[in-house]
């Protein structure tokens, strides 16, 4: 089912952070695919990022703090995940900690989910509209966009009254609006190989 957000700034993306997240996301997905546990790993990381950390602010602060050493973060990871989660999940967290990226876990998870959808023949799409749409309008827009782009989409909806033209669609790194996509007018880094190796094997003790 499509999801809707009323946050006006949800559509705006930190490009640099987005690119970094994609590097680690690709490493995680490839390592999990090699281990045959992609679904389990993404579910565990998503649960940690979206369910656990928001309810434990102290842990979230520690994960994000540059003042906390990678070694200390590693000990926390072992207490949280060691023996409880997939080895690939635990290794991924250690890699993020070692490189000072644990604070962007939620962004990495989101990027990994997008990549996983793409590998399954689906593409995540964010539809930003100037006004809220009911379910029927959302379904129609998704269907028209899938037809225009010849792609199966996993949609989410955002409301931003400031946008011009009434509708903007982001699919991956590409942004479409009525002025550039005829189909919509009708309705208004290559990753670093060592990250894969580290996530697969747990050998993540290299310097930054």
DABEL-V844309 format. One record per residue. N is the residue number from 1. RES is the residue in three letters. PHI is phi in radians with two decimals (999 if undefined). OMEGA is omega in whole degrees, 0 to 359 (none if undefined). NEAR is the number of other C-alpha atoms within 10 Angstrom. Layout:
# DABEL-V844309
N;RES;PHI;OMEGA;NEAR
N;RES;PHI;OMEGA;NEAR
This chain:
# DABEL-V844309
1;UNK;999;177;8
2;UNK;-1.12;176;14
3;UNK;-1.92;182;12
4;UNK;-2.19;176;17
5;UNK;-2.14;178;15
6;UNK;-1.75;180;14
7;UNK;-1.33;186;10
8;UNK;-1.13;183;16
9;UNK;-1.73;183;12
10;UNK;-1.14;185;14
11;UNK;-1.35;184;18
12;UNK;-1.35;189;7
13;UNK;-2.11;172;9
14;UNK;-1.34;188;8
15;UNK;-1.06;182;10
16;UNK;-1.09;180;8
17;UNK;-1.13;179;13
18;UNK;-1.09;180;16
19;UNK;-1.17;178;14
20;UNK;-1.10;180;17
21;UNK;-1.02;181;21
22;UNK;-1.13;179;22
23;UNK;-1.05;181;19
24;UNK;-1.25;178;26
25;UNK;-1.07;181;28
26;UNK;-1.13;178;25
27;UNK;-1.08;181;24
28;UNK;-1.13;182;30
29;UNK;-1.11;181;27
30;UNK;-1.17;178;21
31;UNK;-1.14;180;25
32;UNK;-1.17;177;24
33;UNK;-1.08;180;15
34;UNK;-1.11;180;13
35;UNK;-1.55;179;14
36;UNK;1.24;183;11
37;UNK;-2.40;184;16
38;UNK;-1.02;184;22
39;UNK;-1.06;181;13
40;UNK;-1.11;182;15
41;UNK;-1.12;181;25
42;UNK;-1.14;178;22
43;UNK;-1.12;181;14
44;UNK;-1.17;179;18
45;UNK;-1.14;179;25
46;UNK;-1.14;179;19
47;UNK;-1.08;179;14
48;UNK;-1.12;185;18
49;UNK;-1.24;190;20
50;UNK;-1.84;184;13
51;UNK;-1.93;186;11
52;UNK;-1.45;185;14
53;UNK;-1.06;179;17
54;UNK;-1.09;180;12
55;UNK;-1.65;178;11
56;UNK;-2.23;185;10
57;UNK;-0.96;181;11
58;UNK;-1.08;180;10
59;UNK;-1.17;179;15
60;UNK;-1.08;179;17
61;UNK;-1.14;179;13
62;UNK;-1.09;180;17
63;UNK;-1.04;185;27
64;UNK;-1.53;189;17
65;UNK;-1.33;175;15
66;UNK;-1.29;181;14
67;UNK;-1.43;179;8
68;UNK;-1.61;185;14
69;UNK;-1.18;177;14
70;UNK;-1.08;180;20
71;UNK;-1.12;179;13
72;UNK;-1.14;176;13
73;UNK;-1.08;178;23
74;UNK;-1.09;178;20
75;UNK;-1.14;177;13
76;UNK;-1.15;178;16
77;UNK;-1.03;180;17
78;UNK;-1.11;178;17
79;UNK;-1.19;182;11
80;UNK;-1.40;192;13
81;UNK;-1.98;186;19
82;UNK;-1.00;180;15
83;UNK;1.36;181;10
84;UNK;-1.89;181;12
85;UNK;-2.12;176;16
86;UNK;-0.98;178;19
87;UNK;-1.01;179;20
88;UNK;-1.12;177;26
89;UNK;-1.10;180;25
90;UNK;-1.07;180;23
91;UNK;-1.10;179;29
92;UNK;-1.07;179;30
93;UNK;-1.11;178;22
94;UNK;-1.11;179;28
95;UNK;-1.09;178;25
96;UNK;-1.07;180;23
97;UNK;-1.13;183;25
98;UNK;-1.07;183;20
99;UNK;-1.75;177;14
100;UNK;1.21;184;19
101;UNK;-2.01;183;21
102;UNK;-1.12;180;24
103;UNK;-1.18;179;18
104;UNK;-1.84;181;17
105;UNK;-0.96;182;26
106;UNK;-1.06;179;18
107;UNK;-1.18;178;19
108;UNK;-1.15;178;28
109;UNK;-1.06;180;27
110;UNK;-1.06;179;19
111;UNK;-1.16;179;24
112;UNK;-1.16;178;26
113;UNK;-1.15;177;22
114;UNK;-1.10;180;22
115;UNK;-1.12;179;21
116;UNK;-1.09;177;22
117;UNK;-1.07;180;16
118;UNK;-1.09;180;17
119;UNK;-1.21;176;11
120;UNK;-1.61;178;10
121;UNK;1.48;179;11
122;UNK;-2.10;178;15
123;UNK;-2.24;179;20
124;UNK;-1.32;182;20
125;UNK;-2.31;175;24
126;UNK;-1.89;179;22
127;UNK;-1.77;178;25
128;UNK;-1.82;182;26
129;UNK;-2.11;181;22
130;UNK;-1.28;180;17
131;UNK;-2.35;178;15
132;UNK;-1.10;178;17
133;UNK;-2.05;175;15
134;UNK;-1.38;186;8
135;UNK;-1.06;181;11
136;UNK;-1.16;179;9
137;UNK;-1.16;178;12
138;UNK;-1.06;181;19
139;UNK;-1.09;181;15
140;UNK;-1.15;180;12
141;UNK;-1.13;178;20
142;UNK;-1.08;181;23
143;UNK;-1.09;179;14
144;UNK;-1.12;181;17
145;UNK;-1.22;177;24
146;UNK;-1.06;178;18
147;UNK;-1.17;182;13
148;UNK;-1.16;184;13
149;UNK;-1.69;184;13
150;UNK;0.92;183;9
151;UNK;-2.63;173;14
152;UNK;-1.47;187;19
153;UNK;-2.03;169;20
154;UNK;-1.89;192;19
155;UNK;-1.58;165;21
156;UNK;-2.40;184;18
157;UNK;-2.08;179;21
158;UNK;-2.23;177;25
159;UNK;-1.83;178;23
160;UNK;-2.48;183;22
161;UNK;-1.05;185;14
162;UNK;-1.43;185;12
163;UNK;-1.26;181;14
164;UNK;-1.69;175;12
165;UNK;1.69;173;13
166;UNK;1.57;184;17
167;UNK;-2.70;171;22
168;UNK;-2.33;182;22
169;UNK;-2.12;174;24
170;UNK;-1.96;176;16
171;UNK;-2.16;185;17
172;UNK;1.11;180;14
173;UNK;-1.66;185;8
174;UNK;-1.86;179;8
175;UNK;-1.95;180;14
176;UNK;-2.05;168;17
177;UNK;-2.44;185;19
178;UNK;-1.08;184;18
179;UNK;-1.35;185;11
180;UNK;-2.09;183;10
181;UNK;-2.16;182;15
182;UNK;-1.01;181;13
183;UNK;-1.08;180;17
184;UNK;-1.45;181;23
185;UNK;-1.05;180;15
186;UNK;-1.23;184;11
187;UNK;-2.14;171;15
188;UNK;1.70;none;15
189;UNK;999;180;8
190;UNK;-0.75;183;8
191;UNK;-1.29;179;14
192;UNK;-1.46;186;12
193;UNK;-1.09;182;11
194;UNK;-1.19;177;13
195;UNK;-1.14;177;25
196;UNK;-1.05;182;26
197;UNK;-1.05;182;17
198;UNK;-1.14;181;21
199;UNK;-1.20;180;27
200;UNK;-1.24;191;23
201;UNK;-1.86;185;13
202;UNK;1.52;180;17
203;UNK;-1.55;187;14
204;UNK;-2.08;185;21
205;UNK;-1.70;174;13
206;UNK;-1.66;179;10
207;UNK;-1.29;177;6
208;UNK;-1.16;none;6
